[in-house]
């Protein structure tokens, strides 16, 4: 049972409903997810979170599919079932193969051919960034540079990792139930 009530469109103020519609349209979701409905209890938190997601996840030079895989990898590392399922569904909507998603969920093994080396290195950097950013070193940054990532793209990886950690905290602290729509997406 969720710790916070889900604020449905019929019970939400207009400014919250407007964000719900924008989220649903921009993220290409069939419905408003529980994560967003929970945040609907606080317009400022909802607006701030959506603003971050919109700029970090949907914009920039890194492909959104890579950013969604970062969310999945960090959700697995942080053991957040809600975020793992939500962002795996996003990956499927974006055309990421199920075997690639599964390989990320199983821990980015070196012998998993479903994950290209450049994606594996990005995901490993992001996981370290999300778990122990103080331990990042020049070799970690060099692993991204060897795949052609510049400073702008590296900052996108860092921001996506930070956003994923933020999302897992909200999802776990509010005890969100996994949306049924994720299985259908």
Buried (B, 14 or more C-beta within 10 A) or exposed (E): EEEBEBBEBEEBEEEBBEBBEEBBEEBEBEBBBBBBBBBBBBBEEBBEBBEBBBEBBEEBEBEBBBBBBBBBBBBBBBEBBBBBBBBBBBBBBBEBEEEBBEBBBEEBEEEBEBBEEBBBBBBBBBBBBBEEEEEEEEEBBEBBEEBEBEEEBBBBBBBBBBBBBBBBEBBBEBEBEBBEBBEEB
